[in-house]
Amino acid sequence: MTTGIREGLHREVLEANLAIPQVGLATLTWGNVSGVDREAGVFVIKPSGVAYESLTIDDLVTVRLADGAVVAGNLRPSTDTETHRCLYLAFPSIGGVTHTHSTHAVAFAQARRDIPVLGTTHADTFNGPVPVTRDLTEEECAKDYEYNTGQVIVDLLGADDRRAAEVPAALVAGHGPFTWGTGARKSLEHAIICEAVADIALHTMSLSPSAPPPRHLLERHYTRKHGPDAYYGNPERLTP
């Protein structure tokens, strides 16, 4: 491990990665989580193609935030590393990033459709639809593909850190979901929720094309968990 990195970051990233298959978000090795230490100028991420059941803390790879150089670890980092780095550079509030190929969220990404807000379950976490990006161009795929994958998310959100915090997820068209949060664990939690609301939305849309509940109900559900007037839960018991 690299010295100077926040204590516990490697363990948090490891546990978040190991949880991906446990919560049903991954097939084979299709998923990765990272966590950033902005003071140290690095982030820690899963190595490329390593099976979750054999992943250890020593397998994790530490990458320099400024230029993407590997500074610690004996394995190659995830192929999605540059996407994670792009998101960290664009949105200062992000402390962790998760990428999966979870079935229902990927279905929306492949259909190039936002995950709509159809009820309070969605509004509890996402203050608006989970948006889908435009398609990458041929040139964007040919050069710096992974970084450009992050850049289309940045463009989608207008590089707006507040917007990224209010809807901590996006779907890359034809690809799948990226989620983020204040840390690695929180980014994974948002991935779990993103998949759940995508599943619920597909079921709802199959039953009825009706409009979502009134905005005031959705706003109440979002603000009771987020913002200065939030009152959901007990802070000392909540997962960071």
Buried (B, 14 or more C-beta within 10 A) or exposed (E): EBEEBBEEBBBBBBBBBBBBBEBEBBEEBBBBBBBBBEEBBBBBBBBBEBEBEEBEEEBBBBBBBEEBEBEBBEBEBBEBBBBBBBBBBBBEEBBBBBBBBBBBBBBBBBEEBBBBBBBBBBBBBBBBBBBBBEBBEEEBEEEBEBBBBBBBBBEBBEEEBEBBBBBBBBBBBBBBBBBBBBBBBBBBBBBBBBBBBBBBBBEBEEEEEEEBBEEEEBEEBBBBEBEEEEEEEEEEEEEE
